[in-house]
Amino acid sequence: MKTVGVIGLGLIGGSMAKAVSRAGYSVYGYDTDASVVKEAVSEGVLAGELQDHYGDIELLLVALYPMDVVDIILDTVPKLSKGCIVIDCTGVKKIICSALSGREEMAGVRFIGGHPMAGREVSGYVSSTADLFEGASMILCRDEYTDEKALEEACDFFPKLGFAQVKITTAEEHDSVIAYTSQLAHVVSSSYIKSPTLEKRYGFSAGSFKDMTRVAKLNEEMWADLFLANKDALLFEINRLSEHLEEYADCLVSEDRDKLVELLRNGRIRKEQDLWISD
């Protein structure tokens, strides 16, 4: 594999283009903002515009809002060479994979649903970096239509961009887990920042406040689509969190110190176990 195409040059797509270019591949890109493509070419990130090289690329990465991915890929497939691998980089997988895997219009290309587990609380090509994926996990989804050779090639490719591991899963498992590890965190941060006490926090806040509020600075258009596309899994996690918060509230109302200590101890142990597993 020598030639890669990237559609969508925002934070993720732009970082993909930069990482792929740094790894020594020829990269051709497209973005609805022509000035972004021009900038990427002038920087040497892109070797040229994708529309002039669809037939040359061996791998196409699509980094767009979830509601745009399916239509763009279906429009692009007829322009690609036979055997080209197509991987989307969307934060939800079931709606993408179910719409594209095994579809007659996808014949001739090899599609894999993907999700790079990396990001920042900023957006756009201007914020993209070649090292965004250093140490991160790249998730790839397998189903009955997955070309195993393409999956092997993808597993070899992504570590060259800095990814520490490639995780193989199903679209269903991805969406279930990502509702907890990513989407719920954004909901909590966005809710937490809305307290009226925020206006008084200056001089009183430190690391825990920064950790809790960091991802409240998000792209609301994109995250709204991600939440709605995965609403059942996200609602499950929101409801579980609400139940746990209610337990703490009940302890405070009843001044039940022993129960409060137990809840806090259980949380500490869960975190310590998680750290042990991560190591």
Steps between C-alpha positions, in 0.01 A plus 500: 500500500649830388214739427229616742200729461333701775152652480438765766797697629381606843670405824490124440528496121767769499698313765461178302633672188798641691578169672469304176720748315757487779502121471613532139181447302371717217182666628222660297220684676162664466310745716196715434720796594732533201732731693576218744604271215716775356665553839568128543656483153717804565621344827598184317246291692303423185655401171194639324120516489313173537259562214788464256624170650204287607613215277853504640436460871519164677345614828231764558444650845171686551485740796162675489195560719308171542197609298718579198720190491273249326396726212854622438642148494227373266564796267875436508512121456445503119808722462731264691716222364395140563623372833544842661456487877248753637506582873281760668614675819160571655430483874197273455511179303169314482321751278803520270584130477139386464453747213817405311614145584390254234319763299492431125628849420812427707605207279857543380628679811579362846321691776596500869334710770762683706535741792829657610486545878666839507389861499529843652252762622565705186408442137603574145807443288681779683487285815611176334839347579705211365546361852132501606484120489822426688422231756131488405277208412351451153173309503402293195166321464466151357180341370405220261584721200848604614786416267753336733796592280392865511470477879855362520629783283322757718646344815847538349433856380372686805795434735714681243299813585585474869209290625604278789242232425226398259186372670273266301134497604146511363303812423251410774765456768676818391188712540410343833843563655561839338176630653671453838865582430444807283145621448392493865812694597402778260142507633625521859752773422241705311253463788756568774616830348144642518490547878444865601795456737725509194499879521661482845755229432803724427768440759320189624563257212791268427566175315173324575299792362712510185462124452122517540447793266759441227272327249213744553687698237375288212362516148129500584382425145711185474436376853124547469507270197715245683268498802186457291658227289575304817209611716401163652849418628554855622163512677590176679822658632330829596234311695762288683693816591181666625433201726849518648475876557169443677673261740742775603217752533305263723801461730532876535130548573501226764849593625595133467878527532562124503315452171676800348840357597397167344401667172825695485704189587331302224579774250864514609538123470344500153747767389796315650393182324470692173851641538634150567328363189633791288855424611 
